[in-house]
Amino acid sequence: MAASVRELRAKIRSTQATKKITRAMELIAASRIIKAQQRAAAAAPYARELTRAVSAVATFSNVDHPLTTEKENPTKAAVLVITSDRGLAGAYSSAVLKEAERLVEKLQGEGKDVDLYLSGRKAEAYYRFRGREFVESWTGFSDQPQYSDAREIGNTLVRTFALSETDDSAESGGQLDPALASDELHVVFTRFKSMLTQEPDVIRLLPLEVVEGTEAPSADDVLPLYEFEPSAHDVLDALLPKYVHSRIYYCLLQASASELAARQKAMKSATDNAQDLIEKYTRTANQARQAGITQEISEIVGGANALADATAGSE
């Protein structure tokens, strides 16, 4: 019985140490998620205005550009999968990977070959373990992404659309490998909706979908008049890569906030479970200790009664 009580007390100490760790990780995630939300909110106006500028150029210029031209029979698609670098975030990374698998299966069903580009060690480990090939991966910044990280990813993905003749692609280094040329680019990431809700999402980043209004303008509306200097094609060459960078940066920020929220929720659940386990072990240890005390009292009383009976019999 004493050995059982010692084992339970050792389990209690071990669980208490684990609880301290999970509680600390919960607080760290809670403190970082506010900053992540602020960064996402701060990046939204730039991305919104840049999207408007790109839409205006693509709508009113009538210029065919590789990033806005839809191919008749696309045969190759690139998929960027954004996961976390670390675990202990519940089902955050697994949900994104499942969504990526569904997207890959859908694209392959349409007769398209898929090239995978990965962000985060979890995605890299997932595909390496299964012997699945991927073109390139980026790691080390999932919880605190910088714009330079988005630019590096964006330059690589833009080059897959055979834009090596543009200045932006030339600066990013090297000519495009023809085997890696893609007709479409999809991004799989986790969209942050609230502290309790984060949902995996898929967007088609390229070719750029420009949606024009379906309603005819009224007689009082003033229609915009655009002039492009030096030319509409040059403006698109400058704006579209920046548009890709800003959209990828937005996805990274959304994924970062989602990762921290998922980690906070997972660590809070782990802390609560550790507390429940501590209480369970404590009750069991108390019951074992009380049973041991009761047994010892019974043995003492039984011994005293036997001694009294022996003494009475000798008299």
N, C-alpha and C positions, 0 to 999 in steps of 0.2 A: 504493500500500500504506500509506504514512504517513497519507494522508487517511482510509483505512478504520479505522486504529487510533485516530485522533483521534475519529472518529464513535462508535466503540465505547466509548471512555473517557467521552465526553459522555453516552452512554446509561447508562453505569454510574453516573455522578454523579447523573443525573436519577432513576434507579430507587432509589438510596440515599436521596435526599431524600423520595421517595414512601414508602419503607419506614419512615422516621422518623415520618412523619405517621400512617400506619396503625398503627404500634406504639403511638404515644401515644394514639390513639383506642381501641385495644384495652384499654390500661391504665385509661383513664378509664371505659370501660364496665364493666370488671371491678370497679372501686372503687365504682361507683354501684349495681351490681346487688345487692350485699349489703344496702345500705340499702333498696332497693326491696322485697326479700324480707322484711326486717324490718317494713316498713310494712304489707305485705299480711298478715303473720302477726298484727300488732297489731290490725288492723281486723277480723280474723275473729271474735273473741269477741263484739264488739258486733253484728255482722251476724247471727251465729248466735242470740243471745238475742233480738234484735229480730224475727227470723223466727219464733221460738217464740211470742213475744207476739202477733204478728199472726195466726199460725195458731190460737192459743187463742181469740182474739176472734172470728175468722171461723168457727171450728168450733162454739163453744158459745153464740153470740149469736143465730143464726138471723135475722140482719139482712141484707137485700139492699143491697149497696153497689156503686156503679159499678165500683170496682176489683176486685171479686170476683165480679161477675155475668157469666156467659157468655152472650153474645147468641146467639139462635137462628140467625140468618143473617148472620154478619159479612161486611161488604163492603169494609172499609177497614183497612189495616194500616200501622203506622209501624215503620220499621226504623232502628235506630241502629247505624251502622258506625264502629268505633273503629280507627283506624290511627295511624301516627306522623306527626310534623311534619317529620322529616328523613329522608334516605335513608341509604345506606351501612349497611343492616341486612339485606342479603341479600334473601330472598324474603318477609320479614316482612309488609310491607303488601300485596304482590300476593296472598299466600295468603288474607288476610282479605277482600280485594276479590273474589276468586274465590268464596269461601264466600258473600259477600253476594249476588253475582250468582245463585248457585244458589238461595238463599233467595227472592230476588225472583221468579225464574222459577217456583219452586214455588207461591208465594202467588198469582201471576197466573194460574197454571194452575187454582187453586181458585176463580177468579173474583173475586179481591180486588184493589182498587187499592192501590198502595204509595206511601207518602210516605217519602222518605229524609231522615234527620238524620245529619250527619257530624261526626266528631271526628277532627281531624288534617288537616294540609295535603295529605298524600298522597291521601286520599279526595277532598278538595275538588278537587285538580288532576285527578284521574282522571275525575270526572264532568263537570267544566267542559270538559275537552279533548274529551269525547265528546258534548257538547251535551245532557247529561242534567240534568234539573231536580232540585233538592233544596230542602227547606223551609228548613233552617237549618244552620249549621256552627259549630263551636267549634275554635279552634286555639291553639297556644302553650304547651301544658302536657302533651304526651304522655309525656315521660320523667319528669316530676315532678308528677303530678296532685295537686290539693288537694281537700278535701271541698267547698269553696265551688264548685269547678268542677262536681263531681257534682251539687250542689244546683241550680245554674243549669240544667244539662241536664235534671235530673229535674223541675224546676218546669215547664219548657216541655213536656215529654212528658206530665206529669200533666194539664196543661190540655187536651191533645188528647182526654182522656176526659171533657170537659164537667164539670170539677170547679171551675169558677170561683166557685161559691157557697161553697166552703170557705175558711177563713181562709188556709190555706197557698197556695192558688191566687191569692187576691186579693192577697196580699203579693207574689207573683211578677210581678204587673203585667198589667193589661188583661183584657178579656173574650176568650173563645175564638172564633176564627173558625170558623163552622160548616163551612166547606169543609175544614178541617184535622182535624175530629173523627175519631178512629180507634176501631176496635173491638178491636184487638190491638196489642201493642208487643213487638217482637223486638229483641234486642241481638246483634250479631255482634262478637266480640272474640277475642283470642288467649289461650288458657289456658296458664299457665306450669306445666309439669310437672317439668322439671329443666333444668340448664344446657344439655343437649344436645337436649331435646325441648320444643317449643312448638307447640301445635296450635290452629288456628282452631276456634271453637266458637260455637254458636247457642243462646240461651236465650229462652224466651218469658217476658217479665217481667210483662205484664199481658194479660188478667185474671189475678189471682193464683190459682195452682193450689194448693188446700189438700187434701192427701192425708190422709185419715183412716185409722186402723188397721182392718184387716180381721178381726183376731182378737178374739173376745169376751173381755172382762175376766174374770179368775178371781174366785172368791168372796172371796179374801183381798185383792184389789186395792182401794185407796182411790181412788175416783173424784174428780177435782178439782171444786170448786164455785167458780164465778166470779160475782162481782158487778161490774157496770160502772157507774162514776160519771163524769159525770152520766148517760150513756146509752151503749149499745153503739155506736150510730151515731156519736156524738161521739168515742168512743175510736178507732173506725176512721178517722174523718176526720183525727185527729191522728197515728195510727201508720202508716197506709198510705203517705202521701207520704214519711215518714222511711224507711220500708222501701224505697221506690223509690230514694231518694237513696243509701242504704247499698249496695244491690245495684249501682247504677251505679258508685259509688265502688270497690266490689270489682272490677268489670270493668275499670275504669281502672287500678287497681293491678296486676291480673294482666297487662294489656296493657303497662304500663310495664316490669315485670320481663321480660316476653317480648321487648320491643323491645331492651332493654339486652343480654339474653343473645344475641339474634340479631345485634346489632351487634358484640358481642365476638367471636362465632364468625366473622362475615364479615371483620372486621378482622384476626383471626389468620390466616385463610386468605389474605387479601391480603398480609399480611406474609411468610408462607411463600412465596407465589408470587413476591414481589419478591426474596426471597433466592435462590430458584432462578434467576430471570432474571439477577440479578447474577452468580451463579456461571457461568451460560451465557455471558454477555457477556465475563466475565473469561477464560474458557477460549478463546473465539474471538479475543479481543484478544491473548492470549499466543501462540496459534497463528499469528496474522497477524504479530506481532512476530518470532517465531522464523523464520517463512518469509522475512520481510524480511532478517533477519540472515544467514540461509543464502544468500539470493540475493546479498547484498553480498559475503559471503566468496567465493562462487563467482566473482563478477565480479573481485574482487581477485586470486584465484588464477589465473583465466584471463588477466587482464592481465599478471600477473607471468610466466606461462609464455610468453605471446606476446612479451613484452619479452626474455625469455631466448632464445627462438628467433631473434628478430631480431638480437640481439647475436652469437649463435653464427654466424649466416649471414654477417654482415658480416666476421667474422674469417676 
